[in-house]
Amino acid sequence: MRFDEIAPQGPLSPEQARLKSMKDRVKRDQQAVKAERARQQMHKAQQDLSAINRQK
C-alpha cells in the first residue's frame, strides 16, 4: 500500500459530504432489502416444511 492511500484526508465539502451520505444510504438500503428477502424466503421455507409435516 502506498502512503497516500492510507493517509488521512481533509474534511469533505458540503456537496461531497451530501453525495457520500446518499451513497452510504443506498448501500444500507440495498443490504436491508437483501436481508428482508432472505428473511421472507426463510419464513416461506419454514411454512412449507411445517405444511409437509402436517400432511404426514
MOURSUL-V855572 format. One record per run of one state. SS is the DSSP state (h for helix, s for strand, l for the rest). FROM is the first residue (numbers start at 1). LEN is the number of residues. Records with the same first field share a line. If there is no record, write none. Layout:
BEGIN
SS: FROM-LEN  FROM-LEN
END
This chain:
BEGIN
l: 1-2  7-7  56-1
h: 3-4  14-42
END
